[in-house]
Amino acid sequence: MTTTSSTILPAELEDLVALFEVSRTDAPTSDEEREASLQAPKFGTVFTDHMARITWRAADGWVDRRVEPYGPLQLDPATAVLHYAQEIFEGLKAYKHADGSVWTFRPDANAARFARSAHRLALPALTVDDFVGSLAALVRTDVSWVPSGEDSSLYLRPFMYASEPFLGVRPSAEVEYLVIASPVGPYFAGGVKPVSIWVAEDYHRAGPGGTGAAKCGGNYAASLLPQVEAQKNGFDQVCFLDAVEDKYLEELGGMNVFVVKADGSVHTPELTGSILEGVTRSSILQLVADRGHEVVERRIPLAELVKGLASGEVAEVFACGTAAVVTPVGRLAGSTFDHAVGGGGAGELTMAVRAELTDIQYGRAADRHGWMRRLA
Ligand SMILES: *Cc1c(COP(=O)(O)O)cnc(C)c1O
């Protein structure tokens, strides 16, 4: 993934938004109710008044760009996605800056990944223009829902699914693309807290030639049981190893992973095709390189990590993704090992990178890589 800046100019964004026909709800949430849910939003439980939508039919391509009232979808019981999981999604955030303007972070990167995921799932590609245009159209319609509290944002969830009622096994000839939005507060209520991680032994997330590099619901379905079992054993998250040799670190169910050595070098698993190419991952690689750290994308053997934790050669481990940004790892365990990471607290570089990235996202620091895109 490149770190080049957005290619859509502000004037072009106006034209893209204008393609969306807006029909407003006649039962909007009251100001009091909205303000109450913006005070302490719980992740993914409250949604704004509208959703953006585009329909695809094999014969017509993408048609009917619109913003319409948020509400249930009516699905025929034979709808293909319910049977064969032909579905992909994205996750990004809209941030309110001090002057009231609303921005998002590297949407072109999410749009490009969405197109790659679509290709792998035999879904039609949506253009970067339609992807970014749909985000801006929805955010402008529901701009009063973007929270202004510290570390609060409007989480944007674009997704696409096979909507054709048909039980035959082939790519759907009808597809719906939607964007819904949910106000979210700080991921860590009461301050960043290191998480504990269990390394999965009996399960893998993805294998060679599979869908591991695509952001699809099926990958998440497969990660739920290992996650539940890790939690039963008292751990917060599960980390998966590669499916071929069962030896190399891959990632968590929904976050990429980084290892910081005492010598200051920063390591992360290389993209082998079964790891999701995180936008946060790629941004952090850039930020730590900017700080002068040696950055290494390579296969990281679990055995090497365990040894490094025991000897002190490994100083910090963290996970990253859009929702939590950067999560320090305080403990890493499997059936044959159990180590505190760097004394169990949050690592210094971990917290510095977290602060730097969120400062850029919230407009408190210069956007020197051109990552921010104004939506409203
Ligand atoms: C979305 C996701 C990530 C994180 O990607 P970001 O673009 O940084 O949000 C990591 N791993 C998996 C499996 C994911 O689905």
The ligand as an ORCA input file, in Angstrom:
! r2SCAN-3c Opt
* xyz 0 1
  C      -9.766     -4.137      9.278
  C      -8.742     -5.115      9.734
  C      -7.490     -4.729     10.225
  C      -7.109     -3.283     10.452
  O      -7.145     -2.524      9.285
  P      -7.211     -0.932      9.372
  O      -7.272     -0.523      7.948
  O      -5.979     -0.493     10.043
  O      -8.437     -0.594     10.138
  C      -6.583     -5.719     10.566
  N      -6.885     -7.027     10.442
  C      -8.094     -7.436      9.999
  C      -8.370     -8.876      9.903
  C      -9.047     -6.503      9.615
  O     -10.245     -6.921      9.181
*
